[in-house]
């Protein structure tokens, strides 16, 4: 049985709305999870880091929490495990939408990338 695509998103995020619309238009079965209340797990974030290879790309660098928490400077002093732990506890810090579909991880919404993944 194929696992359902998990989409961690924030309802007030325009990019997330575009991503959900894309999934609906392409009839992709997905489970929508509120990223603030239900951040991705440490295991999911570790998998994302392994696939993406750049810790900073997992952070919502344009978010208020990132700026107010001084994360730009903090990231240089934290180990990857410490940074991933922070992401798993504070969904506002995670770049969104954060999507897991089988062994595929997508962070952010780039339509061309999504078309090649779900096409």
C-alpha positions as CSV (number, residue, x, y, z in Angstrom):
1,X,0.0,0.0,0.0
2,X,1.3,3.4,-1.0
3,X,1.9,5.7,2.0
4,X,-0.1,9.0,1.9
5,X,1.9,12.1,1.3
6,X,2.3,14.2,4.4
7,X,2.2,18.0,4.0
8,X,3.3,20.1,7.0
9,X,1.9,23.5,6.3
10,X,0.6,26.8,7.9
11,X,-2.8,28.0,6.9
12,X,-1.7,31.6,6.8
13,X,1.1,30.9,4.3
14,X,0.4,31.8,0.7
15,X,3.1,29.4,-0.6
16,X,1.4,26.6,1.4
17,X,-1.9,27.4,-0.1
18,X,-0.4,27.2,-3.6
19,X,1.2,23.9,-2.8
20,X,-2.1,22.4,-1.4
21,X,-3.9,23.7,-4.5
22,X,-1.3,22.0,-6.7
23,X,-1.8,18.7,-4.9
24,X,-5.6,18.9,-5.2
25,X,-5.5,19.8,-8.9
26,X,-3.2,16.9,-9.5
27,X,-5.4,14.5,-7.4
28,X,-2.5,13.6,-5.0
29,X,-3.8,12.0,-1.9
30,X,-2.3,13.8,1.1
31,X,-2.6,14.4,4.8
32,X,-2.3,18.1,5.8
33,X,-0.7,18.7,9.2
34,X,-0.5,22.1,10.9
35,X,3.3,22.7,11.2
36,X,3.1,25.0,14.2
37,X,1.1,22.5,16.3
38,X,2.6,19.3,14.7
39,X,6.2,20.0,13.6
40,X,8.0,17.3,11.6
41,X,9.6,14.7,13.8
42,X,13.3,14.5,14.5
43,X,13.5,11.4,12.4
44,X,11.8,13.1,9.5
45,X,14.0,16.1,9.8
46,X,17.2,13.9,9.9
47,X,16.0,12.3,6.7
48,X,15.4,15.7,5.1
49,X,18.9,16.9,6.1
50,X,20.4,13.7,4.6
51,X,18.4,14.3,1.3
52,X,18.9,18.0,1.1
53,X,22.3,18.3,2.5
54,X,22.1,21.8,3.8
55,X,20.8,22.5,7.3
56,X,19.9,26.1,6.6
57,X,17.5,25.1,3.8
58,X,15.3,23.4,6.4
59,X,14.8,26.7,8.2
60,X,12.2,29.3,7.4
61,X,14.7,32.1,7.2
62,X,12.1,34.7,6.4
63,X,10.0,34.0,9.4
64,X,9.6,36.3,12.5
65,X,10.7,33.5,14.8
66,X,13.9,32.9,12.9
67,X,14.8,36.7,13.0
68,X,13.7,37.3,16.6
69,X,15.4,34.2,17.8
70,X,18.7,35.3,16.2
71,X,18.9,31.9,14.4
72,X,21.2,33.2,11.7
73,X,24.0,33.5,14.3
74,X,22.8,30.5,16.4
75,X,23.1,28.1,13.5
76,X,26.9,28.6,13.3
77,X,27.2,27.5,17.0
78,X,24.8,24.5,17.0
79,X,25.5,21.0,16.1
80,X,23.2,19.6,13.4
81,X,21.5,17.5,16.1
82,X,20.8,20.6,18.2
83,X,19.5,22.5,15.2
84,X,17.2,19.6,14.1
85,X,16.0,19.2,17.7
86,X,15.0,22.9,17.7
87,X,13.1,22.5,14.4
88,X,11.3,19.4,15.8
89,X,10.0,21.5,18.7
90,X,9.3,24.8,17.0
91,X,7.3,24.3,13.8
92,X,7.5,28.0,13.0
93,X,11.2,27.6,12.3
94,X,10.7,24.9,9.6
95,X,10.6,26.0,6.0
96,X,7.2,25.2,4.6
97,X,5.5,23.5,3.2
98,X,7.5,20.5,4.3
99,X,6.4,17.4,2.4
100,X,7.2,13.7,2.8
101,X,6.1,11.3,0.1
102,X,7.6,7.9,0.4
103,X,11.3,8.5,0.4
104,X,10.9,11.9,-1.2
105,X,11.3,15.1,0.8
106,X,10.2,18.5,-0.5
107,X,10.9,21.8,1.3
108,X,9.2,24.9,0.0
109,X,7.0,25.0,-3.1
110,X,8.8,25.1,-6.5
111,X,6.1,24.0,-9.0
112,X,8.6,22.5,-11.5
113,X,10.2,20.4,-8.8
114,X,6.7,19.3,-7.6
115,X,5.7,18.4,-11.2
116,X,8.7,16.1,-11.7
117,X,8.0,14.5,-8.3
118,X,4.3,14.0,-8.6
119,X,4.0,14.0,-12.4
